[in-house]
């Protein structure tokens, strides 16, 4: 069922109402609701009168990324935006929980290619062509077995994602409590003193940031040195940091061109973005820690800084990454950025600011907790990568019948 897009003035992003699904929400077979728009109940009822998504329905994009799909999870009430189509299995020939896997197989993409309309700007699918797709459908008993196995793998991946989001939120909340709100000092009846940047706990210091860190700009690389086959060194770049902070694995590049020793970094180093198209400060000035996944050394591009704490400083990468991603500090740092079309963050923006320096013991305590959180997040990511590889390897074999399942109740992943 195709849907139409509501008028922009009917969105209420700050109010927790029903979700309005658009093409950007379709990611890796699931609906990503992290930045979804919200609509009122009145508009929701109007837009879902003909097509109200139900659990196990499949949302299909027919433009921009035609053929991409996502399953509707249980408990979600949502309306679909423009250029999305709602597909539903009635259970007579296709088991509804299996449907999400059927539309991710090789034959599905062959049909997408067959019916794709190539345009000057966007390729697209016609709604009328979708019922003409021809797909190999296993017996219902086999569908149920496939859905059970692949669903178990995918559910574990989703559980890891949610766990990591909770852990990241915990680290940020702890930083805010201890080093911004000074809750530990207040709870212990501690005293405060006036400083050049406001009231701070007694015996805490105010110092210039350059006393604690060094910052270096990365490699200005050449396009011919980039490699799509994974050869060369991993190069962390502007797309390696999420808006708001955190490491973005999907953005990694590989480079086999010339570089200097100063352009190398190590796992555990912190990187900070120094460039952004636009002036919303969504990306610029945010930070991430380089993960272990990419080996003992890598490169970093000129769009990011490598920031290290000096040996004499009590700071750690785990403290610094939370500092840079904290809204108050980020607001201060990003205010140093400038530019006409491209927003740039000068290096002295990282060196000149004044900041509060907590006691060493408190910093050590926070670092131990934050490091444990970081390690668990990385472990969850690595497990999810392994499970995703297994899922993606099984999918074509199961759909084609090359691999048959005899017992759908056999667990494949332990919690």
Secondary structure by P-SEA (a helix, b strand, c coil): cbbbbccccccccccccbbbbcccccccccccccbbbbbcaaaaaaaaccccccccbbbbbccccccbbbbbcccccccccccbbbbbbccccccccaaaaaaacaaaaaaaaaaccccccbbbbbcccccccccccccaaaaaaaaaaaaaaaaaaaaaaaaaaaaaaaaaaaaaaccccaaaaaaabbbbbbcccccccccbbbbbccccbbbbbccccccccccccccccbbbcccccccccccccccbbbbcccccccccccccbbbbbcccccccccccccccccccccccccccccccccccccccccccaaaaaaaaacaaaaaaaacccccccbbbbcccccccbbbbbccaaaaaaaaaaaaaaaaaaaaaaaaaaaaaaaaaaaaaaaaaccccccccccccccc
